[in-house]
């Protein structure tokens, strides 16, 4: 039977469920899987449809450690075509890698999960011709070889984007205490196609060294790391911060520059709040240098969501008020930009009102009938399917 037969026979619904024409005695869609797909992944009228799916073949005879084949992963919506977790996957089951068999998980073996005969190695940032040491926006050293825990896809060139992150390539770091997280976005991972210009144009550090001197003396690398000419006893780039910048945000040779960082309109007459730091001791120089904020007061690429809001770091005056690089400073009389974010401390998420009850019983993606009324702690539902949290 083809997709047209499924539609004409009302064997399925556009939501991926069994239609009125499906006979229960036939079993499940998975029984009729072919070429790595069932109707609900292959057919548009069954909620599926994948471009060029006929070019992909599942790994022959692959099953996970529990005996589930690729057809089950696609039929039960355990994964999606990008290699992410589908709506049928339960968090308590762990990761795809936990169910791997023979060194292969579903995202490598199954077409419906983004694998199959397609390459599952993440493309490195840039042309990938040479692997060289890379660092995050915070200056923490990246691991060269790592595995993305979400997609199960490996990287072998420091910085990759296995999840097609719109913010650019990222990496797992060697020292989580350096990044205050186990990953970070890579410096120089999203270069502009415009010529790079040192910004501010005549920038010098706190000791009067210019961008040209940083380049000529190999004090930094194009990826924002310390160069061969930098001496360990000199401290960090932050120690030489000046006019809202360090070399790795101001100098093209060090991975910065106006066109790349987006600080072309930086006000050189602006002064940071004197003596300001957040509760962790980070100064405006850190916020600018490490990409924690934008010049309009938003969260930068270097900020991690799990850190909370800017106000969580300093409730009396946060970075978008104190720091020029974050849209504040003396030029705004230490008031935040109207579009600034994170000015309030984190608060618990509000509960969502359940949807009106449907007309008939509902089922999960795994085909199990839902309870009409249920509760979880202080959350409750009386209409089969709700989203109270």
C-alpha positions, -999 to +999 in steps of 0.1 A: +000+000+000+013+035-008+006+069+008-023+074-015-039+042-003-034+052+034-052+085+026-080+071+005-086+043+030-085+067+061-059+044+076-043+073+094-049+109+105-029+140+098-019+139+134-002+105+130-028+085+147-048+055+135-077+065+112-113+053+111-104+029+083-077+011+102-087-024+114-072-032+149-067-068+138-040-055+114-018-046+143+004-015+143+020+007+116+054-007+126+044-042+113+042-027+078+074-007+080+095-006+048+127+010+038+132+025+073+097+041+074+061+036+084+032+057+069+034+083+097+070+092+088+068+087+050+033+100+041+022+137+043-014+128+049-003+107+080+017+135+095+050+126+080+068+132+047+106+136+045+124+150+015+145+125-003+137+097+022+140+071-005+177+078-007+183+067+029+186+032+041+186+021+077+216+001+090+208-035+082+194-055+111+201-028+136+182-029+169+189-011+202+198-030+233+161-035+241+154-050+207+136-020+193+143-015+156+143+017+135+107+012+126+097+015+163+117+047+167+099+063+137+064+049+144+064+058+181+079+093+174+109+086+197+132+107+175+129+133+147+147+137+114+172+161+129+184+135+154+165+151+183+142+135+208+106+130+195+074+137+215+071+099+222+104+097+240+103+098+278+131+117+296+133+089+322+145+065+295+178+084+294+196+093+262+197+075+228+232+066+236+220+047+266+202+023+243+230+020+218+239-014+205+271-025+189+285+011+193+256+026+174+225+045+185+193+053+166+206+087+154+234+069+136+214+038+124+180+051+115+169+073+086+139+086+106+164+098+133+187+116+109+211+086+105+211+056+081+235+058+052+239+095+056+271+107+074+266+112+111+298+131+118+291+167+125+307+191+101+334+212+117+334+250+117+352+265+087+367+244+060+379+217+083+412+214+065+432+218+097+423+210+133+438+236+156+432+243+193+401+264+199+385+282+228+351+295+239+341+331+242+351+328+278+386+317+267+382+281+280+400+254+260+378+231+239+380+194+238+391+182+204+370+151+203+336+150+219+301+135+216+269+157+217+248+141+244+215+152+228+220+142+192+245+115+198+267+129+170+305+132+174+328+161+167+365+156+159+376+192+153+371+211+185+341+232+174+311+219+156+273+225+154+257+190+154+224+205+163+226+233+136+227+259+164+218+293+149+243+310+171+272+291+155+296+263+165+302+253+201+323+228+220+326+208+252+353+223+274+382+206+291+376+224+324+339+230+334+350+252+362+365+276+337+333+280+317+310+275+347+293+250+324+304+219+304+301+237+270+304+271+254+302+288+220+334+290+201+353+323+196+355+331+159+327+305+151+305+329+132+328+353+112+313+380+091+317+381+053+326+418+057+362+429+061+372+430+098+381+464+113+397+469+146+371+485+169+375+510+184+399+519+155+427+533+177+422+509+207+451+503+231+451+482+262+457+495+298+495+496+292+493+513+258+497+482+235+478+484+203+462+457+181+492+458+158+515+450+187+493+421+198+496+407+163+533+414+157+543+399+191+520+368+188+502+378+220+470+362+208+456+339+181+428+345+156+406+323+176+408+345+208+433+323+227+466+333+242+494+333+216+529+319+218+543+353+228+520+357+259+537+350+292+517+332+319+529+356+346+512+385+328+478+373+339+448+374+316+435+396+288+410+409+313+438+425+333+446+448+304+410+458+297+405+494+285+377+515+270+352+486+273+374+461+255+402+436+256+422+426+226+400+397+218+370+419+213+388+449+198+414+434+176+408+415+144+441+396+149+427+383+182+393+372+169+375+404+176+369+436+156+339+457+150+323+438+121+326+404+139+315+414+174+288+439+165+301+468+185+307+492+156+287+519+173+304+515+207+306+548+225+343+554+233+333+583+257+312+560+278+326+550+312+317+519+332+304+522+368+335+527+389+343+496+410+313+477+398+314+438+398+287+412+401+284+388+430+310+364+415+335+392+411+331+396+373+336+431+360+323+449+330+355+438+312+344+402+316+309+408+303+324+425+272+353+402+267+334+370+271+303+379+251+279+377+280+258+407+268+251+427+237+255+464+232+217+468+235+216+450+269+205+416+257+221+382+265+252+375+245+263+343+229+286+336+259+258+337+285+244+303+297+207+301+304+213+281+335+231+311+350+198+328+354+193+366+347+217+395+349+199+406+380+206+373+397+243+383+396+237+418+410+202+429+419+211+464+429+227+473+396+231+447+368+255+447+338+230+464+314+230+493+338+266+494+349+285+485+317+290+504+285+294+472+265+260+461+277+242+492+267+246+510+301+274+530+316+279+568+320+264+576+286+230+565+298+235+577+334+237+541+344+202+533+331+195+502+311+187+503+274+149+500+268+154+467+251+176+452+278+170+418+293+174+401+326+168+431+348+146+411+372+156+382+394+145+347+383+110+337+395+092+303+394+073+296+362+036+303+363+012+274+359-006+271+326-044+266+325-053+232+311-070+231+277-107+224+273-115+186+274-116+168+241-146+148+229-130+114+232-101+095+249-066+105+238-035+084+233+002+089+236+026+086+207+033+051+218-004+042+214-013+040+251-046+053+263-044+083+285-061+087+319-089+113+317-081+127+352-046+127+367-023+147+390+014+151+396+022+169+429+001+201+429-005+199+392-037+183+379-056+176+346-092+165+340-091+163+302-067+135+292-039+157+278-028+189+295+004+209+299+001+223+335+038+229+339 
